[in-house]
């Protein structure tokens, strides 16, 4: 280990992803803050105990200012509703930020872009290394298969997921539209029902499945008459997202102010 461990504040530390990120900290990282919403029933509990790795002597707090006090980087996997406030707080303290929240509204997106003018912000719909490789592969495949190729995207997640389609499915659709040099908003179709007629040339279909405890599956179907190519990523556990988030945290802690993606983290 070179130098002292990187001090990380986890926002949303009691959530499914927050716990896996805390559990995934290596010896070159140290949890210095664990933040949750004011009504969280786990406030005051040790974040390490909640994550199943034993005491870390960091209690969950709803005091954002205190939770960020000593942090060299913050990771936010809380809620879309709170993301804007968290971005403004990190910008005010000069704390680099990694955001893995999907379904953000316009106000939160604006806050993230404003924060990126003064701090490094890694904003990712999916922090999995494999998923971000898929984004790049989709661009290459769509460009190679041409404009006559029909594009369909199917994603599946657990029954508790709040937003649909997933942020990753939308990122895949945007990657496909980018490869075609067009705008997703013009060609996106979200599910189909009834007598929809012949499939329009250039349409990008996006479909969401919800059930059980599915961590996250994404398939991009590229179909021509006579053949089809399917590119699939399946997440077997949330640990894959946790590893990517921690890799992004290391990147953000050393980056200049700006708005970054996971592809910047992986390929910079």
C-alpha positions in Angstrom: 0.0 0.0 0.0 1.3 3.4 -1.0 0.5 6.1 1.5 -2.6 6.3 3.8 -5.9 4.6 2.8 -8.4 6.6 0.7 -11.1 8.0 3.0 -14.6 7.2 1.6 -18.0 8.5 2.7 -20.9 6.1 1.7 -24.2 7.8 1.0 -27.0 5.3 1.2 -24.9 3.0 3.4 -27.8 0.9 4.7 -29.2 0.1 1.2 -28.5 -3.0 -0.8 -25.7 -1.4 -2.8 -24.3 0.6 0.1 -23.8 -2.5 2.2 -22.0 -4.3 -0.6 -19.7 -1.3 -1.3 -18.8 -1.1 2.4 -18.2 -4.8 2.5 -15.9 -4.5 -0.6 -13.5 -1.9 0.8 -9.9 -3.1 0.5 -6.9 -2.3 2.7 -6.2 0.8 0.6 -9.6 2.3 1.5 -11.2 3.4 4.7 -14.8 4.2 5.5 -15.0 7.6 7.2 -18.7 8.4 6.9 -21.9 6.5 6.5 -25.0 8.6 5.6 -28.7 7.7 5.4 -32.0 9.5 5.4 -33.4 11.0 8.6 -36.1 8.3 9.1 -33.8 5.3 8.4 -34.3 2.7 11.1 -30.6 1.8 11.1 -29.3 5.2 12.2 -26.7 4.9 14.9 -25.7 1.3 13.9 -22.2 0.4 12.8 -22.0 0.5 9.0 -19.6 -2.5 9.0 -21.9 -4.6 11.2 -24.8 -3.8 8.8 -22.6 -4.8 5.8 -21.6 -8.1 7.5 -17.9 -7.4 7.9 -17.7 -6.6 11.5 -17.4 -3.2 13.4 -15.7 -0.4 11.5 -16.5 2.2 14.2 -18.5 4.3 11.7 -22.1 4.8 12.8 -24.8 5.7 10.3 -25.9 9.3 10.5 -28.4 11.5 8.8 -26.0 14.5 9.2 -24.7 14.9 5.7 -22.2 17.6 6.7 -20.7 15.4 9.4 -20.7 12.3 7.2 -18.6 14.1 4.6 -16.3 15.8 7.1 -13.1 13.9 6.5 -14.0 12.2 3.2 -11.6 12.3 0.2 -14.4 11.0 -2.0 -18.1 10.2 -1.6 -20.1 7.4 -3.2 -23.8 8.0 -3.6 -26.2 5.0 -4.1 -29.1 6.6 -2.2 -32.3 7.9 -3.9 -33.0 10.0 -7.0 -34.9 12.5 -4.9 -31.9 13.2 -2.7 -29.1 13.1 -5.3 -29.3 16.8 -6.1 -28.8 17.8 -2.5 -25.9 15.4 -2.1 -24.2 16.8 -5.2 -24.5 20.3 -4.0 -23.1 19.4 -0.5 -20.1 17.6 -2.1 -19.4 20.5 -4.4 -19.6 22.9 -1.4 -17.0 20.8 0.5 -14.8 20.1 -2.6 -15.4 16.3 -2.2 -15.2 14.2 -5.4 -18.3 12.3 -6.0 -19.4 8.9 -7.6 -23.1 8.6 -8.4 -24.7 5.3 -9.3 -28.3 6.3 -9.0 -30.7 5.9 -11.9 -34.0 7.6 -12.7 -32.8 11.0 -11.9 -35.0 14.0 -12.5 -34.1 17.2 -14.3 -33.3 19.0 -11.1 -30.8 16.3 -9.9 -29.2 16.1 -13.3 -28.7 19.9 -13.3 -27.2 19.7 -9.8 -24.7 17.0 -10.9 -23.6 19.0 -14.0 -23.2 22.1 -11.8 -21.2 20.2 -9.2 -18.9 18.8 -12.0 -17.8 22.4 -12.7 -16.0 22.4 -9.3 -15.4 18.8 -8.4 -14.8 15.5 -10.2 -18.2 13.7 -10.7 -18.4 10.1 -12.0 -22.0 9.6 -13.0 -22.8 6.0 -14.1 -26.0 4.2 -14.9 -24.1 1.0 -14.2 -20.7 0.6 -12.5 -20.1 -3.0 -13.6 -16.9 -3.3 -15.7 -18.6 -5.9 -18.0 -21.6 -3.7 -18.5 -19.5 -0.8 -19.6 -17.6 -3.0 -22.0 -21.1 -3.9 -23.4 -21.8 -0.2 -24.1 -18.7 0.0 -26.2 -19.4 -3.3 -28.0 -23.0 -2.2 -28.9 -21.7 1.0 -30.6 -19.3 -1.1 -32.6 -21.8 -3.8 -33.5 -24.6 -1.3 -34.5 -22.2 0.6 -36.7 -21.0 -2.6 -38.4 -24.5 -4.1 -39.0 -25.9 -1.0 -40.7 -29.1 1.0 -40.7 -31.3 -2.0 -41.8 -30.6 -3.8 -38.5 -33.5 -4.0 -36.1 -32.5 -3.1 -32.5 -34.3 -4.4 -29.4 -33.2 -4.1 -25.8 -34.6 -6.3 -23.0 -33.7 -5.8 -19.4 -34.7 -7.7 -16.3 -34.4 -6.7 -12.6 -35.7 -7.6 -9.2 -39.3 -6.8 -8.2 -38.2 -4.0 -5.8 -36.6 -1.8 -8.5 -38.4 1.5 -8.7 -37.5 2.8 -12.2 -38.2 1.3 -15.6 -36.6 0.9 -18.0 -33.3 0.6 -16.2 -30.8 3.3 -16.5 -28.4 0.8 -18.1 -31.0 -0.2 -20.7 -31.4 3.5 -21.6 -27.6 3.8 -21.8 -27.5 0.9 -24.2 -30.2 2.5 -26.3 -28.3 5.8 -26.4 -25.2 3.9 -27.4 -27.1 2.3 -30.3 -28.6 5.7 -31.3 -25.1 7.3 -31.1 -23.7 4.6 -33.4 -26.5 5.5 -35.9 -25.8 9.2 -35.5 -29.4 9.9 -34.4 -31.4 10.9 -31.3 -32.8 8.2 -29.1 -35.9 10.3 -28.3 -36.9 10.1 -32.0 -36.8 6.3 -32.4 -37.4 4.8 -28.9 -40.4 2.6 -28.4 -41.1 1.4 -24.8 -42.9 -1.9 -25.0 -45.7 -2.7 -27.5 -49.4 -3.6 -27.1 -52.2 -4.0 -29.6 -52.2 -3.6 -33.3 -49.0 -1.6 -33.6 -48.5 -2.3 -37.3 -45.2 -3.0 -39.1 -42.0 -2.2 -37.2 -40.7 1.2 -38.4 -37.3 1.2 -39.9 -34.9 2.7 -37.4 -37.0 2.0 -34.3 -35.2 1.1 -31.0 -37.3 -1.1 -28.8 -36.8 -1.1 -25.1 -38.5 -3.6 -22.7 -38.5 -4.1 -18.9 -39.1 -7.3 -16.9 -39.5 -7.2 -13.2 -39.5 -10.3 -10.9 -38.0 -12.0 -7.9 -34.5 -11.2 -7.0 -32.9 -10.7 -10.4 -29.8 -8.6 -9.9 -29.7 -7.3 -13.5 -29.8 -8.8 -17.0 -29.5 -6.8 -20.2 -29.7 -8.2 -23.8 -29.3 -6.2 -27.0 -30.8 -8.0 -30.0 -29.5 -6.9 -33.4 -31.6 -8.6 -36.1 -31.4 -8.8 -39.9 -33.5 -11.0 -42.2 -31.7 -14.3 -41.9 -29.6 -13.7 -38.8 -29.4 -12.0 -35.4 -26.7 -11.1 -33.0 -27.5 -11.0 -29.2 -25.1 -9.3 -26.8 -25.9 -10.1 -23.1 -24.6 -9.1 -19.8 -25.8 -10.8 -16.6 -24.9 -9.6 -13.1 -24.7 -12.5 -10.7 -24.4 -10.4 -7.6 -24.2 -6.7 -6.6 -20.5 -7.2 -5.8 -19.7 -6.5 -9.4 -21.3 -3.1 -9.1 -19.5 -2.5 -5.8 -16.1 -3.3 -7.3 -16.7 -0.9 -10.2 -17.9 1.9 -7.8 -14.8 1.6 -5.7 -12.7 1.7 -8.9 -14.6 4.9 -9.9 -13.9 6.3 -6.4 -10.2 5.9 -6.8 -10.4 7.5 -10.2 -12.5 10.4 -8.9 -10.2 11.1 -6.0 -7.3 11.8 -8.5 -9.2 13.5 -11.3 -9.6 17.1 -12.2 -13.1 18.7 -11.9 -15.4 17.5 -14.6 -18.2 15.1 -15.5 -17.0 11.5 -16.1 -18.5 8.2 -17.1 -17.4 4.7 -16.2 -15.9 4.4 -19.6 -13.6 7.3 -18.6 -12.7 5.3 -15.5 -12.0 2.1 -17.5 -10.3 3.5 -20.6 -8.8 6.8 -19.7 
